[in-house]
Amino acid sequence: MSKLDSKIPAGPLKDKWKNHKDHMNLVAPNNRDKIDIIVVGTGLAGGSAAATLAEQGYNVKAFCYQDSPRRAHSIAAQGGINAAKNYQGDGDSTYRLFYDTIKGGDYRAREANVYRLAEVSANIIDQCVAQGVPFGREYGGQLDNRSFGGVQVKRTFYAKGQTGQQLLLGAYSAMSRQIGKGRIKMYNRHEMMDLVIVDGKARGIIARNLVTGEVERHSAHAVVIASGGYGNVYFLSTNAMGSNVSAAWKIHKKGAYFANPCYVQIHPTCIPVHGTQQSKLTLMSESLRNSGRIWVPKKIEDSVAIREGKLRPENIKEEDRDYYLERRYPAFGNLVPRDVASRAGKERCDAGFGIENNDTKEGVYLDFSTEIIKKGKEAAIEKHIHNPTDQQIYDLGKAWIEEKYGNLFVMYEKITADDPYKTPMKIYPAVHYTMGGVWVDYNLQSTIPGCFVIGEANFSDHGANRLGASALMQGLADGYFVLPYTIADYLSADIRTGTIPTTSGEFDQAEKEIKDKINFFLNNKGTHSVDHFHKKLGHIMWNKVGMGRTPEGLKEAIAEIAQVKKEFWSDVKVPGDADGMNTELEKAFRVADFIELGQLMAIDALHRNESCGGHFREDHATPEGEAERDDVNFKYVGAWEYQTDDITTEVLHKEDLIYENIEVKARSYK
């Protein structure tokens, strides 16, 4: 019998969440100030959770390693947030959002969690509008919607190309109000170093003040991990350079199972890598696929000429362009899901049609010329301009594009020095989001009692591939509308517990282990920097645990990462000291965790003998090159239990995925 109890409520799917809430234990308002809650991470998930729990009356301690919660990586989300409002009247519904999410995740997500997400999505928009989030609006004042990949309705609410930033400011304003009231104690520039478990329950954390270097003890009745995803295991990704897996990995090593680590999303619209010394990749929003068409030259000699600088893309005739997504997937075209678009782009570049003059010749075009002309003609009709000139059409169309996406175009031009209004954007797939994460039950609780995990740090809602604009939706759903109910059910037994002391042996031991590791790093007489090992790991991960995976490559990756780990612990050099700011010391702890996680990702990818979503095994593909699932043998969540520092000894537990409300079938976007 599996050790995993998902605690999914009984009853019809559409009634599960309502009935579950109706029968939960509660903490009365007059008892909530007797309860302490630690929230690690203050992005959209953690920020919304901290604000909501504090407003309800709990004592909240919030931790972020940035200098302000406003710096969380959630700020980088550009394109929008999904919700089943059906403002466009094009057939959307809670069920449609639920179905699209399950299908988009290649039938590897938990049905009950996904339906709940779709159910509460509409409330998120109302909440954020009340906070003053400046969503885009139609001429008449109604909130506007965009299309996003993997769906055939418009359900994505947006604030130009800075939706994440505006939503984060909404959550931050709610947090700030509670900080002002003293209900949230904000610990900026603090990093969680370990979880402390007392009598089998999560009862606090060890944190390091990143400015002074002081190692601190903090206790609570429950700990919430909202620390984001682990895409930076690849070194180059669209994540902020500080984004890491350490909080999630620390609780994994204390008993929280880690689920589906091999599910990594490769985003199709990233600015291509330009050189070997690059340390960060930049994402261009998926919203641009609403208006841009993706293509490569039909003739390989044209691709070669472009790479050599002998031919400009604007000069390639329409009939000589291969709009390969429109050709392969006519029903969805440029708005196929991210995993499908990414693999199709890789296939064209592998065949020699890439257009970027980088080390690997990888890049395709995202072209807005068709949309500029189309919108220019529409605007001319609106303005009663008869027989408009080509220049008038271009100017009007450019103005429409600029209103929708202007800040994204400015960002692209600053990075590449190309004007995307005239020259198509260069894009290529890159690591973006991680669907795997800490295993949680329906209540968002890990296998450690009292340790809850929300947002991208958990595995629960996206299956093997996340649909665009669903990350912000899950983060805010968990923080505003799910966790405040489920954590109360757990905390109802703690109103007589009293303050958790930090003087126990468990806190002593946890603090000692952290200080010992700090001393090790600072006194190790190595010869290579932390980044040296991180880059070596990233190279292995991208080439062998990246977009295309083979059994041979994965076995090599497992062995090679083991060697990187051995070299890291014997030869890493960390300069500076412990009593103050030391960014190299911070990175050393994080990269140590990335190395172990990377090995588990390869192990998970090797055991899953199928292709699904972001996990593409080249030995499990259809003749057309599409992902080939094995629903008979692999329709489950793979949750790994930590055993020892030898990651190859981890034990796999399976949570079977049962679909009672949808038909599981081959995913098609043709």
N, C-alpha and C positions, 0 to 999 in steps of 0.2 A: 504493500500500500504506500502511495506517495506521501511524503512528509508535507506536501504543499496543500494548504487548505485555503482556497480562494475566497471563501465566505460569500459567495454569490447568493443573494436572496432568492427564495423560491418565488413562483408566480409568473404571470405574463411579463414579457420583457418591458412593455411600456409602463408597468406598475411597480417594477422592482424598486426603483429609487424612492418613489413616494412612500411605498409601504415600509421600506427600510428606515426611512427618516421617522415615520410615525411610531416605530417601535424601538427606537434607540433610547438608551439611558442619557439623561441630561445632567448638566451641572447648573444648578440654580444661579441666577445673577449675583445673589449675595455671597455665593461661595467661590466665585471665579477668581477673586483677588487672593485666594489661598493657593492658587495653582501657578507654577512657573513653567514657561515653555521656551525652549531655545529654538531659534530658526537660523539655520546656516545657509546663507545665500539670500540676497535681496534683489534679485531680478524680478520678473513678472510673477513667477510662482511664489517665491519667498516674500517679496514685498507685499503682494496682495494678501498672503496668509498672515503675515505679521500685523498688518493694518487691521484686518478683520478680527483676528483673535484679540488684539488689544482693545479694539472698539467694543468687543463683547465683555471685556472686563478682566481678562487674564493678564498676568504679568509676563511680558515678552522680552527676551533678550535676543537681539538680532545681530548677526555677524556677517561682515563682508570684508574681503581682502582689498577691495578698492578704497579710495579715499572718500567715496560717497556711493550710496545705492544708485545714484543716477548714472554711474559708470558701468553698471552691469551689462553683460553682453546682449541682453534683451534689447538694448538700445539700437543694435545693428539690424534688427529685423525691419525690412523695408516695405514689403508689398501689401500686407494686410492681415486681417483676422476673419476667420470664417464664422458664420452664424446663420441658422436656418430661419431667417425672417421672411423670406419670399417677398421682399419689397418689389422685386422686378416682375412678379406675377408669371414666372417662367417655369412653375412646377416644382419649386423647392418645398421641402418639408423636413421635419425631424427625422422621419424614416429615410428620406433621400440622403441626408447628410450622414446618417448612420451607415447606410448601404455603401455610399461612395468611399467612406473611410475604411470599412472592412475590405472592400474590393481593392482600394488603393494600397492597402497593407498586405495584399496578396493572401488574404484569408489566414493571417497568422496573428490576429489580435483577439482579445477576449470580448465576446459579444456584449456582455452586460455593461462593461466599462465604456465601450464605445457608444452604446445607446445613451447612457447617462451624459456623456460628453455632448452629444448632439442635443439632448433634451435641455441642458442648462445653457447652451450657447447663446440663445436669444437674450437671456438675462444679462450676459456679459455686456452686450452692446448698450442696454439700458443703463447699467451701472456706469459704464465709461462716459456715456453722454452726460449723465448727471454730474460726473466729475469735471466735465468741460473739455473732454478729448475732442479736438477739432476734426472729426471725420469729414471726408469729402461729401459734398451734397449736390443734388440735382438743382437745376435752375429754380424749381418751385420750392426748394428748401428741404425736400426729403433726402434722407441719407442715400448716397450712391453706392453701387456695388460693382466690383470687377469680376471677371472670370479668372480662374486659376487652373492649373494642370490637373487632369484626372476627373474633371466634372463637366457637365453640360448645362449648368445653370450659373447665374451670377449670384454669389453669396459672400463675396469677400469685401468687407468694409475696410476702408483705408484712409490714411491721412497723408496724401501725396506719396512721397517715397520714404517717409520717416514714421511709419505707423508704430514700430516698436518703441521709438523714442517718446512719442506722444502718450502711448499707453503706460509706459514706465513713469512718465511724469505724473500721470493720474494716480498710479499706485504710490508713488513717492510722496505726493501731496497728502494722501490718506495716512501714510506712515508718519509724515512730519507732524500732522495734527496730534497723533498719539504720542509721539516723542515729546511734544510740547506739554502734554498732559502728564507725562511721567510714566505712562503705561508701557512704552517701549524704551528699553535701554539700548542705545545704538552703539555697537562696537565696530567702528570703521578701522581699516588697516589691521584687522585681526584675521588669522587663519586657523581653522580647525585642524588640529594635529592628530586627535584620536577621540574615539567614543569611549565613555566610561559606563560600564555595566555593573550594577549592584543588584544582587539577588535576582539575576536573570532579566532585569529590566534596564532599558536605557535611562540613565539618571544624570547625564551631564557630558561635558566635553573638556578636553584639554585644548587650549588655544594659545597661539603665540602672537604677541603684539609685534607687528612687523616694523614698527618704528623704533621701539625701545629694545626689542628682543626678549622681553619678559615672557616667561611661560606661565600661563594662568590657568586656574581651575574654575569652572563654572558648572553649577548644578541646576537641575530642573526635573520636573515630573515627566516630561516627554521631550524628545528631540526631533525636530523636523529638518530633513536634509532637502535643500532646494538649490543645489550647487551646479546645475546644468549638465551638459554632456561632455563626452570624452573625445571629440574629433581631433584634438591636438595630439593624440597619440601618433598621428601621421606627420607630425612636425608642421608641414604645410597644410593649412586648412583655412576656411573662411572664419574660423572662430577668433575671438580676441586672443592675443598671445598669452594672456594670463589664465585663460580658461583651462581647467584641469579636472582630473577625476578623483583627486585625493580624498575628499570627504566621503564620496561613495565607496571608494576602494577601502578606506579605513573601516567603514562599518561592515563591508564584505568580509574583511579579515577578522571581524569580531562576531560573525555569525549570520550576517544578512546575505541571502543568496543573490547572485548576479545573473540576470536573465538575458538570453539572446545577445551576448556581446558582439556577435558577428554581424548584426544588422546595423549597417552604417549607410547613411544616405550620401550619395554623390550628387551634387547639385549641378545641373547642366549649364548654368549661365554665370560662370566665374570668369574673370579676366585671366587669360592664360599665364602660366608660369613664364617669366622672362629670363631667368638665369639661376645658376646653382647657388648663389649667395642669398637668394630671396628668403625672407623669414615669415612672410604673411601673404595671404591671398585675399583678393577683394571680390565680393559677390555683387553681381548686378541682379536686381530684383526679378523674381519670376513674373511679376506683374508686367514686365516688358514683353513677355511672350504673348500678351493680349494684342499688342500692336506690331511686334516685330516678327519677321519671317526668317527661319533658320535655313541656311543653305551652304553648300560648297560648290565649287565648279564641277560641271559634268566631265570636263576633259582634264585628265591628270596633268597634261602639259600646262594648262592654265594655272593649276595649283602650284606647280613648280615655278612658273613665271612670277606669281604673286609672292611666293616665299623669297625669290631672288630680287624682288623689288623692280621687276621689269614690266609689271602689269598692275593696274589699279582695279579693285573690285567694282568700282562704279562703271568701268568700261566693259565689263562682261555683259553680254546681251542676255536678256531674260531667258531666251531659249537655251542658253548655255549654262544655266544655273540649275542645280539639283536641290530642290526644296524637299529634302529626303524625309522629313517627318510628315509632310503633307502627302508625299508619295506612298509611304509605308502605312500610315495610319489616317486614312481620309476622314473618318468620323470625328476624330479629335484634333488632327493636324498638329500645329505647334503647341497645343495645350495637352499633350499626353503627360502622364505622371513623370516625375523627375527621374526615376530609375530607368524608365523606357527611353526617355530623351537622351539621357547620359550614355547609355549603351549604344544607341544609334549613332551618336556623335563619335564615340570611340571607334565604332566599326568603320566609319568613313575615313577617319584619320589613320587607322591601322591599314586601310586599303591604299593609302598614299595621297588622299585628297585634302589633307590638312593644309591650312593656309598661313600658319604662324611660323616665323623664322626663329624658332627657339631650338633647344637641344633635341627635342623629340618631334618637331614639325607638327605639333598638335594645336589645333584651333579651328573653329568654324565661324561663320558670320551670323550675326543677328541684325537684320536689315529693316529699317523703318521707312524706306522710300515709298512702298506701296501704301502704307497707312497715311503718310503725309499727303500724298496726292488724293487719296479717298476723302480724308477729313477736310482737306482744302476745298475740294469740289462741293462737299456738303455745306461748308461755311459760306462759300460764295453764293450758293442758292439762298441760304438764310439771309444773307446781307443784300439780296437782290442785285448781285453783280452779274450782269449778262455778258457772256463771252469773256470770261476772265482770262488773263494772260497766264502763261505757265508760272511766271514769277509770283503773280498774285495767289495762285493756287498753292504754290510752295510756301509762301509767307503765312497764309491762313492755316495750312496744315501744320506747319512748324509751331505756330502759336498754340494750336490745340495740344500737340505733343508736349510742349513746354509746360503748359498748365498741369498736365497729368503727371509728368515724370521729370520735370525740369532739373530738380536737384540731383537726380541720378545721372543725367547727361553731363552736368557740370562735373560731378565726381569722376566720371569716366574720362572726360577730356583732361582733367588735371593729372590723372595717372598715366594716360597713354599719349597725350598731345594730339589725338585725333578728334575731329569734330563729328560726333555720331549722327548729327542731322544730315551730314553729307556723305560720310564714309561709314559703312556698316561697322557695328561693334564686333570686336573679336572676342569670342567666348570659348570656354572649354570646361568640361566637368571637373569638379573638385570636391573634396571632403567637406561636408557641411553640418549635418545633424546626425545624432545617433539615436536609433530607435531602441536599442538595447539599454539596459540599466538595472538598477536594483529591483529585484522582484518584490512586488507588493500585492496584497490582497485587495478585495473590493473596497476596503476602508482606507486604502493607501498606506497600510502598515506593513513593514518589512517582516522578515522572520525573526527579528529581535523585538520583543514586546516593548512598546513605548517609543520605538524609532519609526517615524513616518517619513516617506519619501515622495516628493511631488515634482511636477514639471518634467523637464527633460532628464532629470536624474533617475526617474523610474522608467519602467519598460512598458507601461500598461496600455496605452491607447492606440499606437500607430502600427502595430504588427511589424512587417518586414520593410515597409516603406511609408514615409509620412507624406500626405498630401500637402501641397503648398498652403500657407496661411493657417495651418492647424496647430503650429507650435504655440503661438500666442493664445489661441483658443484653449489649449490644454492647460497652459500655465495659469491663466486667470480662472479657468473653471476649477482647477484643483484648489487654488488659493482662496478665492472668494466664496465658492459655492459647494465644495465637497468636503475638504479637510475640516472646516469649522464644525461640521456636523459629526464626522466620524471620530475626530480626536476627542470630542466631548464624551462620546460613548466610552472611550477608554479611560478618560480622566475622572469619570464619575466615581471611580473606586478610590480616588486619591484625595478627596476633600478633607480627610482626617489625618493624612500622612504627615503634614507639616513640612517645613523647609528641609530639603535634602542636604545633609552636611557634606562638605568637601574634604573632611579630615579622615575619611575612611581609607582602609588599605587599598581599595580599588583605585582611588584617585592617586594615592602615593605611587602605586606601581605604574600607572599610566604615565604620570609625569616623569618618573625616573626613566622609562623607556624612551621617551621623547628627548630628554636631556642627554641620554647616552648616545642617541643617534646624531644629535647636533654635534656632540664632541667628536664622534667618529668622522663626520664629514669635514669638520674644520681641521682635524689633525691628520687626516689621510694624506700621505705624501705622493699624490698622483701626479700625472703629467698632462691629462686632458681635461678640458672644460666640460661642464654639464651639457652644453649645446652640442658638443662633439658626439656624445652618446645619443642625444635626442635625435640628431640628424641621421645617425646610423640606424636607429630604430625606425624612424620615419621612412627611410629608403626601403627597408625590408617590408614594412607594412604596405606601402603604396604599390610596390612591385609584386608582392605575393599574397597580400590580404586586401587588395584594393578592388577595382571594378571587375576584374576577371580573376577567378580563383581556380586552381587545379589541385588535385590531391598531392602531386609531387611538390608543387610550390609551397603548399601549406606545411608539409612535413619539413621542408627546408627552412621555412620561416620559424617553426617551433625550435629547431636546433640552433639556428642563427641567433634568435633572440636570447636563448639560454647563454650563448657565448657573450652577447652584448651585456647581459646581466652580470656575468662573471667578471668581465673587464671593468664594468662600471664600479662595482664594489671594491675592486683592487686598485683602480687607476684613476678614479675621478679626483679632480683638484677643485676645492671650494675655497676661494680666498676670503679674507676678512675675518670678522669675529662674530660672536653671538650676541653681544651687547649693543645692538643698534640695528639700523637698516642694512640688510644683506640680501640683495635680490638673487645672488647666486645660490645662497643657502635655501631660499624659497624654492628655486627651480630644482635643486637637488632632490628635495623631498618629492616634488611632483613627478619628476622624470623617473625616480625609483618606482613610483606607482604605475606610471605609463608602461614601463618595461614589463612588469608582471601582467598588467591588463592586456598588453599586446600579445603576449603568449597565449592568454586565455582566449582572446579573439580568434587566433589561428586554430586553437584546439576546437573551439565551437564550430568554426567554419569547416573544419575537416570532418567532424562527426556528422554534420548536417548534409547528407548525401542527396541534395536536391538544389534547385535554384528557386528563389522566391524573393521578390522585391529587390532590396539592395544587396542581397546575398546571391551572387551569380557564379555558379560553378560551371566552368566551361564544358565539363563532362556531363552536364545535365541541361542541355539546351535542345530546343526543337530544331528541325532542319532550317527554319527561317531565322534562327538565332535568338528566339525568345526564351524567357525563363520557363523551365519545365519543373513544376512542383511534383512532390510525391506525397499526396494526401493520405495514403494508406499508412505510411511509416513515419511521417514527420509532421503531422498536424498537431503539434504540441508546442508549448513554451519550454525551452531548455534552460533550467535554472541550476547554476553551479554553486556547490558548497565548498568553501575554502577548507583545506586540510593542513598544509604545511607551506613553507616558503618555496617548495618545489611545486610549481603551478600545475605540472602534469599529473599531480595526484588528486586534483579536484574531482569531486563526485557530482555526477549529473542527476538531477531530479526532473521529472517530466510532469507538466500540467497539461492534460489533454484539453484541446479546444473543441467545444461542442457547439455546433451551429443549429439552432432550432428554428430560426426565423428567416434565414436566407439560404439560398442554394449555393453550395460551394462548386464552382466551375472554373474552367480555364479563363484567365483574365484576358480580355480582348479589347483593344481600343481602335480596331480597324473599321 
